[in-house]
Amino acid sequence: MSTFAKRERLLFADLLETAGPDAPTLCEGWRTRDLAVHAVLRERRVDAAGGQFIKPLAARLDRVREEYGAKPYEELLHLIRTGPPRLSPFAVKQLDEAANTVEFYVHGEDVRRAQPDWSPRELDPVFQDTLWARLERTARLLGRGVPTGLVLRRTDGQTVVAHRGTPVVTATGEPSELLMFAFGRQSAAKVELEGEQDAIAKLHGSKQLGL
């Protein structure tokens, strides 16, 4: 596994362990156990994970989710830490890096930022650049359904258009915060929003950001 993907995987597992199985997360309706099940199922049961987006697979996803949800919490954490099985697509180093760096960063923050005493994590510039590169490639997908125009702007001035339209809202922050915002965690993301107040209110309350 690559450096960033492996690091974020282990940090995510540590956060889940510290929080325990019944702690809140930023994922609506999910406790930490649910998030752990999601992470394990996504890598180990690709045949069922697609049920999140493909209706004919939804029943299979529900069955497999119930199966994994019955496992001891400690076993789920072990499966996350040890990574995908050899035949999983995620066992390929390049795919692991491409898909899991952001996945585990965001879900780690889903656990961290849902706690009442959470504090910001200090990220090194190289990792911030990595997150920005991922955001540049996925911004239009993440922002495709929002009700306003949306521009994401780094604090150094670099920008990417997430959605074309008017009125335009510009979100400014570090790549890590813009990523959380673009993945639908608006209330927990430390970004500055500029634009018409009505547009900002619509965007802030929108459930159309993210996947």
C-alpha positions in Angstrom: 0.0 0.0 0.0 1.2 3.5 -0.7 2.4 5.9 2.1 -0.6 8.2 2.3 -3.3 5.5 1.8 -1.7 3.3 4.4 -1.3 6.1 6.9 -4.8 7.3 6.5 -6.1 3.8 6.8 -4.3 3.2 10.1 -5.3 6.7 11.5 -9.0 6.0 10.6 -8.8 2.6 12.4 -7.2 4.3 15.5 -10.0 6.9 15.5 -12.7 4.3 15.4 -11.0 2.3 18.2 -10.7 5.4 20.4 -14.3 6.5 19.8 -15.8 3.0 20.3 -18.6 1.3 18.3 -21.5 3.6 19.2 -20.0 7.1 18.7 -21.6 9.6 16.3 -20.1 10.4 12.9 -20.7 13.0 10.3 -22.4 10.4 8.1 -26.1 11.0 8.7 -27.7 8.0 10.5 -24.4 6.2 11.0 -22.5 5.4 14.2 -18.9 4.4 14.2 -19.8 0.7 13.8 -21.8 1.5 10.7 -18.8 3.4 9.3 -16.5 0.5 10.0 -18.8 -1.9 8.3 -18.9 0.3 5.3 -15.1 0.5 5.1 -14.7 -3.3 5.3 -17.5 -4.2 3.0 -16.3 -1.7 0.3 -13.0 -3.5 0.0 -13.9 -7.1 0.7 -17.3 -7.4 -1.0 -17.1 -5.4 -4.2 -20.0 -7.5 -5.5 -22.3 -6.0 -2.9 -20.8 -2.5 -2.4 -22.2 -1.3 -5.7 -25.7 -1.5 -4.2 -25.1 1.9 -2.9 -25.5 3.2 -6.4 -27.0 0.3 -8.4 -30.6 -0.4 -7.4 -30.6 -4.2 -8.4 -27.7 -4.7 -6.0 -29.3 -2.9 -3.1 -30.8 -6.1 -1.5 -27.5 -7.9 -1.7 -25.8 -4.8 -0.1 -28.3 -4.9 2.8 -27.7 -8.6 3.4 -23.9 -8.3 3.4 -24.0 -5.2 5.6 -26.1 -7.1 8.1 -23.6 -10.0 8.0 -20.6 -7.7 8.7 -22.6 -5.7 11.2 -22.9 -8.8 13.3 -19.1 -9.2 13.6 -17.3 -8.0 16.8 -16.2 -4.4 16.5 -12.6 -5.4 17.1 -12.7 -7.8 14.2 -13.9 -5.0 11.9 -11.0 -2.8 13.0 -8.5 -5.6 12.4 -9.9 -6.1 8.9 -9.5 -2.3 8.2 -6.0 -2.3 9.4 -4.9 -5.4 7.5 -6.3 -4.0 4.3 -8.1 -5.7 1.4 -7.7 -9.4 0.5 -5.3 -10.2 -2.4 -8.0 -10.6 -5.0 -9.7 -7.3 -4.2 -9.2 -4.5 -6.7 -8.1 -2.3 -3.8 -5.1 -4.6 -3.3 -3.5 -3.0 -6.3 -1.1 -0.4 -5.0 -2.1 2.3 -7.6 -5.8 1.8 -7.0 -5.3 1.9 -3.3 -3.5 5.2 -3.6 -6.0 6.7 -6.0 -9.2 5.5 -4.1 -8.3 5.2 -0.5 -6.2 8.2 0.4 -9.2 10.5 0.2 -11.7 7.8 1.4 -9.9 7.2 4.7 -9.0 10.8 5.2 -12.6 11.9 4.9 -14.0 9.1 7.0 -11.4 9.6 9.6 -12.5 13.2 9.9 -16.1 12.0 9.9 -15.2 10.3 13.2 -13.0 13.1 14.6 -15.2 16.0 13.8 -18.4 14.4 15.2 -16.9 14.4 18.7 -17.7 17.5 20.9 -14.0 18.1 21.8 -12.5 17.7 18.4 -9.5 19.7 17.3 -8.1 20.4 13.8 -5.4 18.1 12.5 -2.1 19.6 11.3 -1.4 18.4 7.8 1.9 18.7 6.0 2.1 20.7 2.7 2.8 17.6 0.6 -0.4 15.9 1.8 -2.4 19.1 1.3 -1.1 19.2 -2.3 -2.1 15.5 -2.8 -5.6 16.3 -1.5 -5.8 19.3 -3.8 -4.8 17.2 -6.8 -7.6 14.7 -6.0 -10.1 17.5 -5.6 -9.2 19.1 -8.9 -10.0 15.8 -10.6 -13.3 15.2 -8.9 -14.7 18.7 -8.2 -17.2 18.7 -11.0 -18.5 15.2 -10.0 -18.9 16.3 -6.4 -20.6 19.6 -7.2 -22.7 18.4 -10.1 -26.0 18.8 -8.3 -25.6 21.9 -6.2 -28.2 24.7 -6.7 -25.6 27.5 -7.3 -22.3 28.1 -9.1 -19.4 26.9 -6.9 -15.7 27.7 -7.0 -13.2 26.1 -4.7 -10.2 28.3 -3.9 -7.1 27.4 -2.0 -5.7 30.0 0.4 -2.8 30.4 -2.1 -5.2 31.5 -4.8 -5.5 28.3 -6.9 -9.0 27.6 -8.0 -11.2 24.9 -9.5 -14.8 25.2 -10.7 -17.0 22.6 -9.1 -20.2 23.8 -10.7 -21.0 26.4 -13.4 -24.0 28.5 -12.7 -25.2 31.7 -11.1 -25.1 33.1 -8.6 -21.6 32.0 -7.8 -20.4 31.0 -4.3 -16.7 30.8 -3.7 -15.4 28.6 -0.9 -11.9 29.4 0.3 -9.7 27.2 2.6 -7.0 24.6 2.8 -7.4 21.7 0.4 -8.3 19.4 3.3 -11.2 21.7 4.3 -12.3 22.2 0.8 -12.4 18.5 0.3 -14.6 18.0 3.4 -16.9 20.8 2.1 -17.1 19.3 -1.4 -17.9 15.8 0.1 -21.0 17.3 1.8 -19.6 18.0 5.2 -20.3 21.7 4.9 -21.1 22.3 8.6 -17.9 20.8 9.8 -15.5 22.3 7.1 -13.5 25.3 8.0 -14.0 27.4 4.8 -14.9 31.0 4.1 -17.9 31.5 1.8 -18.2 34.5 -0.5 -21.3 35.4 -2.5 -24.9 36.4 -2.2 -26.3 35.5 1.2 -29.3 33.6 -0.3 -26.9 31.5 -2.5 -24.6 30.8 0.5 -27.6 29.6 2.5 -28.8 27.3 -0.3 -25.3 25.9 -0.8 -24.7 25.4 2.9 -27.9 23.5 3.4 -27.7 21.5 0.2 -27.6 17.7 0.3 -26.4 17.6 -3.3 -22.7 18.1 -2.6 -20.6 15.0 -2.7 -21.2 11.5 -3.9 
